[in-house]
């Protein structure tokens, strides 16, 4: 009887699953990623290159470079695509992930050494200055067209 019950419970074939698979549903339900990450443009961190000490690093977001035309994979793909016969390799269209793994590129201001720092998944990244760091902190009003600071501005807090 137990064997019969076990045989009744089976997974549906993979061909019936639509665009959304079980793995993608799990990914969407996880609330581990952030909408937007705010990162300082300058960071004091350990320089792995020549300095071997903590120095100020310039932070930028890593962007993928232009694809080389001469790589073996690209040459093989172009040869296969030549002539008649249409598209020979599948083109991936079912994009499931809504976020990307953010990679920061750090450049030492002393020795100009560069290295990468991967951080968590997020939809977007914002590089900010040191003075934009604290949310709701003391802000200063600057008159339009002048560099003179008028008076400190404190946001109104209604504690009712």
C-alpha positions as CSV (number, residue, x, y, z in Angstrom):
1,X,0.0,0.0,0.0
2,X,2.8,2.4,0.8
3,X,4.6,1.7,-2.5
4,X,1.4,2.5,-4.4
5,X,1.0,5.8,-2.5
6,X,4.6,6.8,-3.3
7,X,4.1,6.1,-7.0
8,X,1.0,8.3,-7.1
9,X,3.0,11.4,-5.9
10,X,5.3,12.4,-8.7
11,X,6.6,15.6,-10.2
12,X,5.0,16.9,-13.5
13,X,7.3,16.8,-16.5
14,X,9.6,19.8,-17.0
15,X,8.0,20.6,-20.3
16,X,4.8,21.8,-18.6
17,X,6.6,24.4,-16.5
18,X,6.3,27.8,-18.1
19,X,8.6,30.8,-18.0
20,X,8.5,30.7,-14.2
21,X,10.3,27.7,-12.7
22,X,10.3,26.6,-9.1
23,X,13.8,28.0,-8.6
24,X,12.9,31.4,-10.0
25,X,9.9,31.5,-7.6
26,X,12.1,30.8,-4.6
27,X,14.5,33.5,-5.8
28,X,11.7,36.1,-6.1
29,X,10.4,35.3,-2.6
30,X,13.7,35.8,-0.9
31,X,13.9,39.3,0.5
32,X,17.7,39.3,0.8
33,X,18.4,41.8,-2.0
34,X,18.1,45.5,-1.7
35,X,16.5,47.9,-4.2
36,X,19.4,50.3,-4.1
37,X,22.8,50.3,-2.5
38,X,24.6,53.5,-1.5
39,X,28.4,53.4,-1.6
40,X,30.9,56.1,-0.8
41,X,33.1,57.3,-3.7
42,X,36.2,57.2,-1.5
43,X,37.0,54.4,0.9
44,X,39.9,54.0,3.3
45,X,40.8,50.3,3.0
46,X,43.8,48.0,2.9
47,X,45.8,48.2,-0.4
48,X,46.7,44.7,-1.5
49,X,49.2,45.9,-4.1
50,X,52.4,47.8,-3.5
51,X,51.4,49.9,-0.5
52,X,50.5,47.0,1.9
53,X,48.8,49.4,4.3
54,X,45.4,51.2,4.6
55,X,45.1,54.0,2.1
56,X,42.3,56.0,0.4
57,X,40.8,54.2,-2.6
58,X,38.6,55.6,-5.3
59,X,35.5,53.5,-5.8
60,X,33.7,53.0,-9.1
61,X,31.3,50.3,-10.4
62,X,32.8,47.6,-12.5
63,X,31.5,47.5,-16.0
64,X,32.1,44.6,-18.5
65,X,34.5,45.6,-21.3
66,X,33.8,45.3,-25.0
67,X,33.8,41.7,-26.2
68,X,36.8,40.7,-28.2
69,X,36.2,39.6,-31.8
70,X,39.3,37.4,-31.9
71,X,38.5,34.9,-29.1
72,X,38.2,31.3,-30.0
73,X,34.6,31.0,-28.9
74,X,33.6,34.1,-31.0
75,X,35.5,32.8,-34.1
76,X,33.8,29.3,-33.7
77,X,30.3,30.9,-33.3
78,X,30.9,33.2,-36.4
79,X,32.0,30.2,-38.5
80,X,28.9,28.2,-37.5
81,X,26.6,31.2,-38.3
82,X,28.1,31.7,-41.8
83,X,26.0,30.9,-44.9
84,X,22.4,29.6,-45.0
85,X,20.6,27.9,-42.1
86,X,19.5,30.7,-39.8
87,X,20.3,30.8,-36.1
88,X,22.4,27.8,-35.2
89,X,22.8,28.3,-31.4
90,X,20.1,29.1,-28.9
91,X,19.7,32.7,-27.7
92,X,18.8,32.9,-24.0
93,X,15.6,34.9,-23.5
94,X,14.1,33.7,-20.2
95,X,15.6,36.3,-17.9
96,X,14.5,35.4,-14.3
97,X,16.8,37.3,-12.0
98,X,15.7,40.9,-11.3
99,X,19.0,41.9,-9.6
100,X,22.7,41.8,-10.4
101,X,25.7,41.0,-8.3
102,X,27.3,44.4,-7.8
103,X,31.1,44.5,-8.2
104,X,33.1,47.6,-7.0
105,X,36.4,48.5,-8.6
106,X,38.8,50.1,-6.1
107,X,41.8,52.1,-7.2
108,X,44.5,53.1,-4.7
109,X,45.2,56.8,-4.8
110,X,48.8,56.3,-3.8
111,X,50.1,53.4,-6.0
112,X,47.2,53.4,-8.6
113,X,46.7,49.6,-8.0
114,X,43.3,48.3,-8.9
115,X,41.3,45.4,-7.5
116,X,37.6,44.3,-7.4
117,X,35.3,43.8,-4.5
118,X,32.0,41.9,-5.1
119,X,29.1,42.8,-2.9
120,X,25.5,41.5,-2.5
121,X,22.8,41.5,-5.1
122,X,20.9,44.8,-5.7
123,X,18.8,46.3,-8.4
124,X,20.9,49.5,-8.6
125,X,23.9,51.2,-7.0
126,X,24.4,54.9,-6.1
127,X,27.9,56.3,-5.6
128,X,27.7,59.1,-3.0
129,X,30.0,61.7,-1.5
130,X,30.9,61.7,2.2
131,X,28.5,64.6,3.0
132,X,25.5,62.6,1.7
133,X,26.2,59.7,4.0
134,X,23.8,60.3,6.8
135,X,20.1,60.3,6.1
136,X,18.1,63.0,7.9
137,X,21.3,64.5,9.3
138,X,22.1,68.2,9.6
139,X,21.8,69.8,6.1
140,X,22.9,73.3,5.0
141,X,21.0,75.5,2.7
142,X,22.9,77.1,-0.1
143,X,21.5,80.1,-2.0
144,X,21.2,79.6,-5.7
145,X,24.2,81.0,-7.6
146,X,26.2,81.7,-4.4
147,X,28.8,79.7,-2.5
148,X,27.8,81.3,0.8
149,X,26.0,79.1,3.4
150,X,23.0,81.0,4.8
151,X,22.1,79.0,7.9
152,X,21.9,75.4,9.1
153,X,18.7,73.7,8.2
154,X,17.1,71.2,10.5
155,X,14.2,69.1,9.2
156,X,10.9,69.5,11.1
157,X,10.0,66.5,13.2
158,X,6.4,66.2,14.3
159,X,6.2,63.9,17.3
160,X,2.5,63.6,17.9
